[in-house]
Every structure is written in C-alpha cells, then in structure tokens.
Amino acid sequence: MIDRLIETFAPDRGHLIAVPVSEGRRGNPVLWSRRFFKELMTLDGDVGARHLIAKHTEAVAEVPVDGDSAFLDIDTPQALEAARSS
C-alpha cells in the first residue's frame, strides 16, 4: 500500500495528498506534501486530519486498496501484536 501511495503522489499533477480508499471509505496512512506540514503541526491529540483532507479536496488523490488494512489502528505495541496475530 505504501508503494501505491508513493506512485500516486504527484505534486507536478496536483496530487499533494495520497489517501487509501476501500469500499468508498478513506483510511490510513495518508501521504502529505510538505506544503501541509504547518497545518498538520497544529493538530492536537488524537484528532486526525480528516478536516484538512476535506479542506484541500483539489489536492487529494485516492488510491484504491483491497481489504481492511487501511483501517487498522495500530498505535501501541499491543495493537501491533494483535494485528500480527489476526
């Protein structure tokens, strides 16, 4: 999935945000152009950046993916272990 996000990310074509999508739902990880780093740095806590994606829809390139891998929430060692076990 990471390779497909990188392939889709194309600043010269206006694709500054690459987002995996499965069954009409956007997931993670999201590849961002450095142009958005300042805005991303204003996020606090576990808010996420959905509102920034919505704000910059003209820059979004959706990357179709299969399965649920784009929806895994792995932010602790325990979550990583659980994902490996499933």
C-alpha positions in Angstrom: 0.0 0.0 0.0 2.9 2.4 0.8 4.4 1.9 -2.7 1.0 2.6 -4.3 0.6 5.8 -2.3 4.1 6.9 -3.4 3.4 6.1 -7.0 0.1 8.1 -6.9 1.7 11.1 -5.1 2.5 13.5 -7.9 2.9 17.2 -7.0 3.5 18.1 -10.6 -0.1 16.9 -11.4 -1.6 18.5 -8.2 -1.7 15.2 -6.3 -0.4 16.5 -3.0 -2.3 14.2 -0.7 -2.5 10.4 -1.4 -5.2 8.6 0.5 -6.0 4.8 0.5 -9.7 4.1 -0.2 -11.6 0.8 0.2 -15.3 0.4 -0.4 -15.8 4.2 -0.5 -14.1 4.8 2.9 -10.8 6.7 3.3 -8.2 5.2 5.5 -4.6 5.4 6.6 -1.7 6.0 6.1 -2.0 9.3 4.2 0.9 10.7 2.3 1.1 14.5 2.6 3.1 17.1 0.7 5.3 19.2 2.9 3.1 22.1 1.9 0.7 20.9 4.5 3.1 20.3 7.4 2.4 23.6 9.1 -1.3 22.8 9.2 -0.6 19.2 10.3 1.5 20.5 13.2 -1.5 22.4 14.6 -3.3 19.1 15.2 -3.6 18.2 18.9 -4.3 14.8 20.5 -6.0 12.1 18.5 -8.0 14.4 16.3 -6.8 13.3 12.9 -6.6 15.3 9.7 -9.9 14.5 8.0 -10.9 18.1 8.1 -7.7 19.0 6.3 -8.4 16.5 3.6 -11.8 17.9 3.2 -10.4 21.5 3.1 -7.9 20.5 0.3 -10.0 18.2 -1.8 -8.5 19.5 -5.0 -5.1 18.1 -3.9 -6.4 14.6 -2.9 -5.6 11.5 -5.0 -7.5 8.4 -3.9 -5.6 5.1 -4.1 -7.9 2.1 -4.3 -6.9 -0.7 -1.9 -8.4 -4.1 -1.1 -9.4 -5.3 2.4 -9.3 -3.6 5.7 -5.6 -2.8 6.0 -6.2 0.9 5.6 -8.5 0.9 8.6 -6.2 -0.8 11.2 -5.5 1.4 14.2 -2.0 0.5 15.3 -0.6 3.0 17.7 0.5 0.8 20.6 2.8 -2.3 20.9 -0.3 -4.3 22.0 -2.3 -3.2 18.9 0.7 -4.2 16.7 0.8 -7.6 18.3 -2.9 -8.1 17.9 -2.7 -7.2 14.2 0.1 -9.7 13.7 -2.0 -12.4 15.3 -5.0 -11.9 13.1 
